[in-house]
Amino acid sequence: MQVPEKSMVYSIVSRKLQSIQNLPDNLAKAALANLRRGAGKLPGDLPELWGALLADLSEAELNRLCGKTGTPTKAEWAVYTALTTYAVHQQGHDCKTACMNTEEPFGQAVGRLVTPGDEDSLERIRNRFNRIATAQSMDEAANHLRSLVQLLREKNIGFNYPGLAADLYDFQFPELAPTVRLRWGQAFYRHITKNQEQKKNIGKDETHEKA
């Protein structure tokens, strides 16, 4: 039975990231530096990235990932964007001891950028997040994503990159994009609400101690 495209995208990104993490430090840094060169460019623009993206895939995966018209497929866009963005995110961090690919959902990780109780902070991060969610093309979404990831990198906050790749695949279908936006927004506000409740509880505890 053929694996659905979305599951294939998730699997490819997961395997590629694990492969980089298993490399000796110098080779891992070189692989990440090579992928970073692709950030902000279109899939296929840099021949030196072809191996990083396409090597070690099965014939079936290659046939489904890559189109035959010279135009990137939805699956190719999702894999390319996730891997090159991860390389930007991982810069300055050891991929073995401080890997930016974690189990945390993307929206939840973005929520962690918000300072609890700070409405200005919430507004700034929400606006950045909304630019990704309302992007009209993958190129636009990737640019806004990269800008947000630079903030996450500064705060040492990672997220689930295979999961992001699967979301980006769905995001390119008009009928599925609303579901992706909703999932991101739910995870984002779930974390915001959790922080607000924790802050209230801390305030109550401090009041009781003073009393």
Secondary structure as the mmCIF struct_conf table of DSSP 4:
data_model
#
loop_
_struct_conf.conf_type_id
_struct_conf.id
_struct_conf.beg_label_comp_id
_struct_conf.beg_label_asym_id
_struct_conf.beg_label_seq_id
_struct_conf.end_label_comp_id
_struct_conf.end_label_asym_id
_struct_conf.end_label_seq_id
HELX_LH_PP_P HELX_LH_PP_P1 GLN A 2 PRO A 4
HELX_RH_AL_P HELX_RH_AL_P1 GLU A 5 ASN A 22
BEND BEND1 LEU A 23 LEU A 23
HELX_RH_AL_P HELX_RH_AL_P2 ASP A 25 ARG A 36
TURN_TY1_P TURN_TY1_P1 ARG A 37 GLY A 40
BEND BEND2 LYS A 41 LYS A 41
TURN_TY1_P TURN_TY1_P2 PRO A 43 GLY A 44
BEND BEND3 ASP A 45 ASP A 45
HELX_RH_3T_P HELX_RH_3T_P1 PRO A 47 LEU A 49
HELX_RH_AL_P HELX_RH_AL_P3 TRP A 50 LEU A 54
TURN_TY1_P TURN_TY1_P3 ALA A 55 ASP A 56
HELX_RH_AL_P HELX_RH_AL_P4 GLU A 59 LEU A 65
BEND BEND4 CYS A 66 CYS A 66
BEND BEND5 LYS A 68 THR A 71
HELX_RH_AL_P HELX_RH_AL_P5 LYS A 74 GLN A 90
TURN_TY1_P TURN_TY1_P4 GLN A 91 GLY A 92
BEND BEND6 HIS A 93 HIS A 93
TURN_TY1_P TURN_TY1_P5 CYS A 95 THR A 97
BEND BEND7 ALA A 98 ALA A 98
BEND BEND8 MET A 100 MET A 100
STRN STRN1 ASN A 101 ASN A 101
BEND BEND9 GLU A 103 GLU A 104
HELX_RH_AL_P HELX_RH_AL_P6 PHE A 106 GLY A 111
TURN_TY1_P TURN_TY1_P6 ARG A 112 LEU A 113
BEND BEND10 VAL A 114 VAL A 114
HELX_LH_PP_P HELX_LH_PP_P2 THR A 115 THR A 115
TURN_TY1_P TURN_TY1_P7 PRO A 116 GLY A 117
HELX_RH_AL_P HELX_RH_AL_P7 GLU A 119 ALA A 133
TURN_TY1_P TURN_TY1_P8 THR A 134 THR A 134
BEND BEND11 GLN A 136 SER A 137
HELX_RH_AL_P HELX_RH_AL_P8 MET A 138 GLU A 154
TURN_TY1_P TURN_TY1_P9 LYS A 155 ASN A 156
STRN STRN2 PHE A 159 PHE A 159
HELX_RH_AL_P HELX_RH_AL_P9 TYR A 161 PHE A 171
TURN_TY1_P TURN_TY1_P10 GLN A 172 GLN A 172
BEND BEND12 PHE A 173 PHE A 173
TURN_TY1_P TURN_TY1_P11 PRO A 174 LEU A 176
HELX_RH_AL_P HELX_RH_AL_P10 ALA A 177 LYS A 210
#
